[in-house]
């Protein structure tokens, strides 16, 4: 009986500790989300490393709208449709909002992706480049490719520092934010695709 009581006690303590960690993780993520909602817009310079090469990019985000310049492509999401502009092939791929999630570079949803389809828990804390970074481990509830995601959060600014996707095949990719500017003066037409600017481009409608 004593052994059973001990096992039950250990299980209870373990479950209690997990619940506390999950609650702490959710609280920090919600603080990050709440802070980003106070910004009129965000302009982010970032790097993307897949273990083989590192590429740089830039993202401008305003509410649900965004423009991402990455690996020679420009992605524009106007809130209803996404446009992927490929100068090398002189092609513009157009996708509806429903299809956009599967096409977009994850930097655009870096600040909100965790809200659906993940469980999360408190992870390690590290000092990186003089910054105190708290990591949150996110586990997808239904994913064929991604095993887990680690979100690094600057504990001082409550801004995201990096995101690491660990895949079931053993590989991983890391997005690191190099600069983070807010409330910038933006062009009124920044998030609008103007077809006349690409007169010779092939328009590929996915929907």
C-alpha positions, -999 to +999 in steps of 0.1 A: +000+000+000+029+023+008+044+017-026+011+025-043+007+057-022+042+067-031+036+061-069+003+081-067+021+109-048+049+111-074+023+111-103+003+138-086+034+160-080+045+154-116+011+163-131+010+194-108+044+205-119+035+200-156+003+220-151+023+249-134+049+249-162+021+249-189+004+278-171+036+298-168+044+292-205+009+303-215+012+334-193+044+345-210+031+338-245+000+358-237+021+387-225+041+386-257+009+385-278-007+413-258+024+435-262+025+430-300-011+441-303-002+475-290+021+481-320+007+498-351+032+478-372+064+458-369+094+458-392+116+427-386+150+418-401+157+381-396+179+352-405+168+317-415+191+287-409+182+252-420+215+236-410+229+238-445+228+275-452+217+308-437+196+333-455+185+368-445+150+384-449+128+412-439+091+413-428+067+441-423+036+432-404+005+453-397-024+433-381-031+404-404-014+420-433+023+415-441+051+418-467+080+394-466+112+396-487+130+363-485+153+343-508+146+364-538+108+362-534+083+388-521+052+377-503+023+401-499-007+392-478-035+419-479-058+402-454-077+383-481-052+370-506-015+363-507+007+371-536+042+354-541+062+374-566+091+355-582+112+378-604+134+350-617+105+331-632+084+363-638+055+346-621+030+357-594+013+330-574-020+340-559-036+321-530-067+327-508-064+334-471-074+297-466-044+285-486-020+312-474-009+294-442+007+265-461+025+289-485+038+316-463+072+319-447+066+313-410+082+347-399+049+363-409+030+343-383+058+341-358+039+362-332+006+343-333+011+307-347+011+291-312-025+299-304-040+269-323-028+233-325-001+233-298+005+224-262+033+242-245+055+241-214+083+260-197+118+251-209+153+263-203+166+299-199+198+310-216+219+342-218+225+349-256+244+379-267+238+395-233+201+389-235+181+367-211+161+343-233+134+321-219+124+292-241+089+278-244+085+243-258+055+238-281+043+204-292+020+202-322-012+183-315-014+172-351+016+175-374+031+151-399+064+168-401+071+190-370+081+172-338+084+203-316+090+240-317+111+261-293+102+298-290+129+320-274+115+351-257+135+381-245+124+383-208+132+421-207+114+433-238+089+405-240+097+402-277+104+370-296+141+364-301+140+332-322+120+301-332+135+266-337+114+240-355+126+204-349+113+180-375+105+143-371+132+134-396+159+148-373+166+181-391+157+216-377+154+252-389+160+284-369+145+318-374+164+345-355+152+381-353+181+405-359+163+438-355+128+446-344+113+480-351+077+491-343+053+519-353+072+528-385+059+551-412+047+529-440+035+534-475-003+533-478+000+508-507+026+486-491+002+457-486-015+460-519-005+440-550-005+462-581-008+440-612+003+468-635+038+467-620+043+432-634+029+434-670+048+404-684+044+381-654+024+349-655-004+350-629-008+315-613-041+313-593-041+284-569-078+287-559 
